[in-house]
Amino acid sequence: MLISTKGRYALRVMIDLAGRRSGEYIPLKEIAQRQEISEKYLEAIIKILVKGRLLSGLRGKGGGYKLTNSPEQYTVGAILRLTEESLAPVACLEQGAAPCPRAAACRTLPVWQGLDRVISEYLDNITLSDLLRQDDAGSDYMI
């Protein structure tokens, strides 16, 4: 499994917006500048996040994007599944995959199923709120 740039950037955008707790819409241009992502590429990513109802958008003056829920309600797994389409370590475990004719005799299938479980459990137990707290940890350190 390799997480694409799209997935990594989507996670960065979601963390960025989660850190702006004002509840106001944040212009795409501001997000792009802070995250150093081209506006054109960011538009494509945000379109996916809006379609998946993770973000809401408002056009015009005062418009932009914001989270539809609180940061505690978003998991890294959900964000990556939306942008990556699959987190399965092998094709036969992808959602909607055709049944493998070798599954009954496949000695490696339990390995891939276990890895798939570990990946899902790990990513589904990290929220945007958790990632924001990581930023806060140690930020009060002074010399």
Contact map, one row per residue, 1 for C-alpha under 8 A:
11100000000000000000000000000000000000000000000000000000000000000000000000000000000000111100000000000000000000000000000000000000000000000000000
11110000000000000000000000000000000000000000000000000000000000000000000000000000000000000000000000000000000000000000000000000000000000000000000
11111111000000000000000000000000000000000000000000000000000000000000000000000001000100000000000000000000000000000000000000000000000000000000000
01111111000000000000000000000000000000000000000000000000000000000000000000000000000100000000000000000000000000000000000000000000000000000000000
00111111100000000000000000000000000000000000000000000000000000000000000000000000000000000000000000000000000000000000000000000000000000000000000
00111111110000000000000000000000000000000000100000000000000000000000000000000000001100000000000000000000000000000000000000000000000000000000000
00111111111000000000000000000000000000000000000000000000000000000000000000000011001100000000000000000000000000000000000000000000000000000000000
00111111111100000000000000000000000000000000000000000000000000000000000000000001000000000000000000000000000000000000000000000000000000000000000
00001111111110000000000000000000000010000000100000000000000000000000000000000000000000000000000000000000000000000000000000000000000000000000000
00000111111111000000000000000000000000000000110010000000000000000000000000000011001000000000000000000000000000000000000000000000000000000000000
00000011111111100000000000000000000000000000000000000000000000000000000000010011000000000000000000000000000000000000000000000000000000000000000
00000001111111110000000000000000001000000000000000000000000000000000000000000000000000000000000000000000000000000000000000000000000000000000000
00000000111111111000000000000010001000000000000000000000000000000000000000000000000000000000000000000000000000000000000000000000000000000000000
00000000011111111100000000000000000000000000000000000000000000000010000000000000000000000000000000000000000000000000000000000001000000000000000
00000000001111111110000000000000000000000000000000000000000000000000000000000000000000000000000000000000000000000000000000000001001100000000000
00000000000111111111000000000010001000000000000000000000000000000000000000000000000000000000000000000000000000000000000000000000000000000000000
00000000000011111111100001000000000000000000000000000000000000000110000000000000000000000000000000000000000000000000000000000000000000000000000
00000000000001111111100000000000000000000000000000000000000000000010011000000000000000000000000000000000000000000000000000000001100100000000000
00000000000000111111100000000000000000000000000000000000000000000000000000000000000000000000000000000000000000000000000000000000000100000000000
00000000000000011111111000000000000000000000000000000000000000000000000000000000000000000000000000000000000000000000000000000000000000000000000
00000000000000001111111100000000000000000000000000000000000000000000000000000000000000000000000000000000000000000000000000000000000000000000000
00000000000000000001111100000000000000000000000000000000000000000000000000000000000000000000000000000000000000000000000000000000000000000000000
00000000000000000001111110000000000000000000000000000000000000000100000000000000000000000000000000000000000000000000000000000000000000000000000
00000000000000000000111111000000000000000000000000000000000000000100000000000000000000000000000000000000000000000000000000000000000000000000000
00000000000000000000001111100000000000000000000000000000110001111100000000000000000000000000000000000000000000000000000000000000000000000000000
00000000000000001000000111110110000000000000000000000000000000111100000000000000000000000000000000000000000000000000000000000000000000000000000
00000000000000000000000011111110000000000000000000000000000001111000000000000000000000000000000000000000000000000000000000000000000000000000000
00000000000000000000000001111111000000100110000000000000000000011000000000000000000000000000000000000000000000000000000000000000000000000000000
00000000000000000000000000111111100000100000000000000000000000000000000000000000000000000000000000000000000000000000000000000000000000000000000
00000000000000000000000001111111110000000000000000000000000000000000000000000000000000000000000000000000000000000000000000000000000000000000000
00000000000010010000000001111111111000000000000000000000000000000000000000000000000000000000000000000000000000000000000000000000000000000000000
00000000000000000000000000011111111111100100000000000000000000000000000000000000000000000000000000000000000000000000000000000000000000000000000
00000000000000000000000000001111111110000000000000000000000000000000000000000000000000000000000000000000000000000000000000000000000000000000000
00000000000000000000000000000111111100000000000000000000000000000000000000000000000000000000000000000000000000000000000000000000000000000000000
00000000000110010000000000000011111110000000000000000000000000000000000000000000000000000000000000000000000000000000000000000000000000000000000
00000000000000000000000000000001111111000000000000000000000000000000000000000000000000000000000000000000000000000000000000000000000000000000000
00000000100000000000000000000001101111101100000000000000000000000000000000000000000000000000000000000000000000000000000000000000000000000000000
00000000000000000000000000000001000111111100000000000000000000000000000000000000000000000000000000000000000000000000000000000000000000000000000
00000000000000000000000000011001000011111110000000000000000000000000000000000000000000000000000000000000000000000000000000000000000000000000000
00000000000000000000000000000000000001111111000000000000000000000000000000000000000000000000000000000000000000000000000000000000000000000000000
00000000000000000000000000000000000011111111100000000000000000000000000000000000000000000000000000000000000000000000000000000000000000000000000
00000000000000000000000000010001000011111111110000000000000000000000000000000000000000000000000000000000000000000000000000000000000000000000000
00000000000000000000000000010000000000111111111000000000000000000000000000000000000000000000000000000000000000000000000000000000000000000000000
00000000000000000000000000000000000000011111111100000000000000000000000000000000000000000000000000000000000000000000000000000000000000000000000
00000100110000000000000000000000000000001111111110000000000000000000000000000000001000000000000000000000000000000000000000000000000000000000000
00000000010000000000000000000000000000000111111111000010000000000000000000000000000000000000000000000000000000000000000000000000000000000000000
00000000000000000000000000000000000000000011111111100000000000000000000000000000000000000000000000000000000000000000000000000000000000000000000
00000000000000000000000000000000000000000001111111110000000000000000000000000000011000000000000000000000000000000000000000000000000000000000000
00000000010000000000000000000000000000000000111111111110000000000000000000000000011000000000000000000000000000000000000000000000000000000000000
00000000000000000000000000000000000000000000011111111111100000000000000000000000000000000000000000000000000000000000000000000000000000000000000
00000000000000000000000000000000000000000000001111111100000000000000000000000000000000000000000000000000000000000000000000000000000000000000000
00000000000000000000000000000000000000000000000111111110000000000000000000000000010000000000000000000000000000000000000000000000000000000000000
00000000000000000000000000000000000000000000000011111111000000000001000000000000000000000000000000000000000000000000000000000000000000000000000
00000000000000000000000000000000000000000000000011111111000000000011100000000000000000000000000000000000000000000000000000000000000000000000000
00000000000000000000000000000000000000000000010011011111100000001111000000000000000000000000000000000000000000000000000000000000000000000000000
00000000000000000000000000000000000000000000000001001111110000001111000000000000000000000000000000000000000000000000000000000000000000000000000
00000000000000000000000010000000000000000000000001000011111000111100000000000000000000000000000000000000000000000000000000000000000000000000000
00000000000000000000000010000000000000000000000000000001111101111000000000000000000000000000000000000000000000000000000000000000000000000000000
00000000000000000000000000000000000000000000000000000000111111110000000000000000000000000000000000000000000000000000000000000000000000000000000
00000000000000000000000000000000000000000000000000000000011111100000000000000000000000000000000000000000000000000000000000000000000000000000000
00000000000000000000000000000000000000000000000000000000001111100000000000000000000000000000000000000000000000000000000000000000000000000000000
00000000000000000000000010100000000000000000000000000000011111110000000000000000000000000000000000000000000000000000000000000000000000000000000
00000000000000000000000011100000000000000000000000000000111111111000000000000000000000000000000000000000000000000000000000000000000000000000000
00000000000000000000000011110000000000000000000000000000111001111100000000000000000000000000000000000000000000000000000000000000000000000000000
00000000000000000000000011110000000000000000000000000011110000111110000000000000000000000000000000000000000000000000000000000000000000000000000
00000000000000001000001111000000000000000000000000000011100000011111000000000000000000000000000000000000000000000000000000000000000000000000000
00000000000001001100000000000000000000000000000000000111000000001111111000000000000000000000000000000000000000000000000000000000000000000000000
00000000000000000000000000000000000000000000000000001111000000000111110000000000000000000000000000000000000000000000000000000000000000000000000
00000000000000000000000000000000000000000000000000000100000000000011111011000000000000000000000000000000000000000000000000000000000000000000000
00000000000000000100000000000000000000000000000000000000000000000011111111000000000000000000000000000000000000000000000000000000000000000000000
00000000000000000100000000000000000000000000000000000000000000000010111111000000000000000000000000000000000000000000000000000011100000000000000
00000000000000000000000000000000000000000000000000000000000000000000011111100000000000000000000000000000000000000000000000000011110000000000000
00000000000000000000000000000000000000000000000000000000000000000000111111100000000000000000000000000000000000000000000000000011000000000000000
00000000000000000000000000000000000000000000000000000000000000000000111111110110000000000000000000000000000000000000000000000011000000000000000
00000000000000000000000000000000000000000000000000000000000000000000000111111110000000000000000000000000000000000000000000111111000000000000000
00000000001000000000000000000000000000000000000000000000000000000000000001111111000000000000000000000000000000000000000000111111000000000000000
00000000000000000000000000000000000000000000000000000000000000000000000000111111100000000000000000000000000000000000000100111100000000000000000
00000000000000000000000000000000000000000000000000000000000000000000000001111111110000000000000000000000000000000000000000010000000000000000000
00000010011000000000000000000000000000000000000000000000000000000000000001111111111000000000000000000000000000000000000000000000000000000000000
00100011011000000000000000000000000000000000000000000000000000000000000000011111111111100000000000000000000000000000000000000000000000000000000
00000000000000000000000000000000000000000000000000000000000000000000000000001111111111100000000000000000000000000000000000000000000000000000000
00000000000000000000000000000000000000000000000110010000000000000000000000000111111111000000000000000000000000000000000000000000000000000000000
00000110010000000000000000000000000000000000100110000000000000000000000000000011111110000000000000000000000000000000000000000000000000000000000
00110110000000000000000000000000000000000000000000000000000000000000000000000001111111100000000000000000000000000000000000000000000000000000000
00000000000000000000000000000000000000000000000000000000000000000000000000000001111111100000000000000000000000000000000000000000000000000000000
00000000000000000000000000000000000000000000000000000000000000000000000000000001110111110000011000000000000000000000000000000000000000000000000
10000000000000000000000000000000000000000000000000000000000000000000000000000001100111111000010000000000000000000001001100000000000000000000000
10000000000000000000000000000000000000000000000000000000000000000000000000000000000001111110110000000000000000000001000000000000000000000000000
10000000000000000000000000000000000000000000000000000000000000000000000000000000000000111110100000000000000000010011000000000000000000000000000
10000000000000000000000000000000000000000000000000000000000000000000000000000000000000011111110000000000000000010000000000000000000000000000000
00000000000000000000000000000000000000000000000000000000000000000000000000000000000000011111110010000000000000000000000000000000000000000000000
00000000000000000000000000000000000000000000000000000000000000000000000000000000000000000111110011110000000000000000000000000000000000000000000
00000000000000000000000000000000000000000000000000000000000000000000000000000000000000011111111010000000000000011001000000000000000000000000000
00000000000000000000000000000000000000000000000000000000000000000000000000000000000001110111111110000000000000000000000000000000000000000000000
00000000000000000000000000000000000000000000000000000000000000000000000000000000000001000000111110000000000000000000000000000000000000000000000
00000000000000000000000000000000000000000000000000000000000000000000000000000000000000000000011111000000000000000000000000000000000000000000000
00000000000000000000000000000000000000000000000000000000000000000000000000000000000000000011111111100000000000000000000000000000000000000000000
00000000000000000000000000000000000000000000000000000000000000000000000000000000000000000001000111110000000000000000000000000000000000000000000
00000000000000000000000000000000000000000000000000000000000000000000000000000000000000000001000011111010000000000000000000000000000000000000000
00000000000000000000000000000000000000000000000000000000000000000000000000000000000000000001000001111110000000000000000000000000000000000000000
00000000000000000000000000000000000000000000000000000000000000000000000000000000000000000000000000111111000000000000000000000000000000000000000
00000000000000000000000000000000000000000000000000000000000000000000000000000000000000000000000000011111110000000000000000000000000000000000000
00000000000000000000000000000000000000000000000000000000000000000000000000000000000000000000000000111111110010000000000000000000000000000000000
00000000000000000000000000000000000000000000000000000000000000000000000000000000000000000000000000001111110000000000000000000000000000000000000
00000000000000000000000000000000000000000000000000000000000000000000000000000000000000000000000000000111111000000000000000000000000000000000000
00000000000000000000000000000000000000000000000000000000000000000000000000000000000000000000000000000111111110000000000000000000000000000000000
00000000000000000000000000000000000000000000000000000000000000000000000000000000000000000000000000000000111111000000000000000000000000000000000
00000000000000000000000000000000000000000000000000000000000000000000000000000000000000000000000000000000011111110000000000000000000000000000000
00000000000000000000000000000000000000000000000000000000000000000000000000000000000000000000000000000010011111111000000000000000000000000000000
00000000000000000000000000000000000000000000000000000000000000000000000000000000000000000000000000000000001111111100000000000000000000000000000
00000000000000000000000000000000000000000000000000000000000000000000000000000000000000000000000000000000000111111110000000000000000000000000000
00000000000000000000000000000000000000000000000000000000000000000000000000000000000000001100100000000000000111111111000000000000000000000000000
00000000000000000000000000000000000000000000000000000000000000000000000000000000000000000000100000000000000011111111100000000000000000000000000
00000000000000000000000000000000000000000000000000000000000000000000000000000000000000000000000000000000000001111111110000000000000000000000000
00000000000000000000000000000000000000000000000000000000000000000000000000000000000000001000000000000000000000111111111000000000000000000000000
00000000000000000000000000000000000000000000000000000000000000000000000000000000000000111000100000000000000000011111111100000000000000000000000
00000000000000000000000000000000000000000000000000000000000000000000000000000000000000000000000000000000000000001111111110000000000000000000000
00000000000000000000000000000000000000000000000000000000000000000000000000000000000000000000000000000000000000000111111111000000000000000000000
00000000000000000000000000000000000000000000000000000000000000000000000000000000000000100000000000000000000000000011111111100000000000000000000
00000000000000000000000000000000000000000000000000000000000000000000000000001000000000100000000000000000000000000001111111110000000000000000000
00000000000000000000000000000000000000000000000000000000000000000000000000000000000000000000000000000000000000000000111111111000000000000000000
00000000000000000000000000000000000000000000000000000000000000000000000000000000000000000000000000000000000000000000011111111100000000000000000
00000000000000000000000000000000000000000000000000000000000000000000000000111000000000000000000000000000000000000000001111111100000000000000000
00000000000000000000000000000000000000000000000000000000000000000000000000111100000000000000000000000000000000000000000111111110000000000000000
00000000000000000000000000000000000000000000000000000000000000000000000000111000000000000000000000000000000000000000000011111110000000000000000
00000000000000000000000000000000000000000000000000000000000000000000000000111000000000000000000000000000000000000000000001111111011000000000000
00000000000000000000000000000000000000000000000000000000000000000000001111110000000000000000000000000000000000000000000000011111111000000000000
00000000000001100100000000000000000000000000000000000000000000000000001111110000000000000000000000000000000000000000000000000111111100000000000
00000000000000000100000000000000000000000000000000000000000000000000001100000000000000000000000000000000000000000000000000000011111110000000000
00000000000000000000000000000000000000000000000000000000000000000000000100000000000000000000000000000000000000000000000000000111111111000000000
00000000000000100000000000000000000000000000000000000000000000000000000000000000000000000000000000000000000000000000000000000111111111100000000
00000000000000100110000000000000000000000000000000000000000000000000000000000000000000000000000000000000000000000000000000000001111111110000000
00000000000000000000000000000000000000000000000000000000000000000000000000000000000000000000000000000000000000000000000000000000111111111000000
00000000000000000000000000000000000000000000000000000000000000000000000000000000000000000000000000000000000000000000000000000000011111111000000
00000000000000000000000000000000000000000000000000000000000000000000000000000000000000000000000000000000000000000000000000000000001111111110000
00000000000000000000000000000000000000000000000000000000000000000000000000000000000000000000000000000000000000000000000000000000000111111111000
00000000000000000000000000000000000000000000000000000000000000000000000000000000000000000000000000000000000000000000000000000000000011111111000
00000000000000000000000000000000000000000000000000000000000000000000000000000000000000000000000000000000000000000000000000000000000000111111100
00000000000000000000000000000000000000000000000000000000000000000000000000000000000000000000000000000000000000000000000000000000000000111111100
00000000000000000000000000000000000000000000000000000000000000000000000000000000000000000000000000000000000000000000000000000000000000011111110
00000000000000000000000000000000000000000000000000000000000000000000000000000000000000000000000000000000000000000000000000000000000000000111111
00000000000000000000000000000000000000000000000000000000000000000000000000000000000000000000000000000000000000000000000000000000000000000001111
00000000000000000000000000000000000000000000000000000000000000000000000000000000000000000000000000000000000000000000000000000000000000000000111
